[in-house]
């Protein structure tokens, strides 16, 4: 079974349903399965080599996260992008990550985390130069996970990963359509590091907000380019 790529969780999934869930989530977030595309339990079972029970459990979990829509008598479909989901995703992620970066910037000894974050940004600049977006975004995830770890709340990253899932969908679509340059993201990461190194929680929080709100500038443009992927009436602002 193909496993999640940059969405890979810190903890290895233990059940078949977890594995199917990650497999399906990756496909939905990366648009391997397009919005409004029908989903067949039978076909997924055959594709990943499991019975239909874990597939059904995984789809129910995806439905609670608004990634699929299940209609009795009609079937299951990949959910379209919906503005309320995007706004909630952004709000939750920002609330959590701003709090984390404040904690890290207030640490009495920040040298180790600063060194590790700068090393990650150096890697990101290399990936940006060679236009390796997949590896860039894996490094992006590692950057933010490091902040959670040094804030003393490593398990919170799993909550953040769930919170930001709809923005991850939009980010993938933006990358494929209107926002192909990832280098500014690495530059924003560097600004976050500078504030952490200076021991300035307020500046670190501001830099994190600026970084996380970058995607908001592209939602309307993405909706204009691919309106069929958005729920009618919710694509723009």
PEJO-V77701 format. One record per run of one state. SS is the DSSP state (helix for helix, strand for strand, loop for the rest). FROM is the first residue (numbers start at 0). TO is the last residue. If there is no record, write none. Layout:
ss={SS;SS}
from={FROM;FROM}
to={TO;TO}
This chain:
ss={loop;helix;loop;strand;loop;helix;loop;helix;loop;strand;loop;strand;loop;strand;loop;helix;loop;helix;loop;helix;loop;helix;loop;helix;loop;helix;loop;helix;loop;helix;loop;helix;strand;loop}
from={0;15;29;37;39;40;48;51;64;67;71;74;78;80;81;82;105;110;129;132;150;155;163;164;177;182;197;200;212;213;225;226;229;230}
to={14;28;36;38;39;47;50;63;66;70;73;77;79;80;81;104;109;128;131;149;154;162;163;176;181;196;199;211;212;224;225;228;229;236}
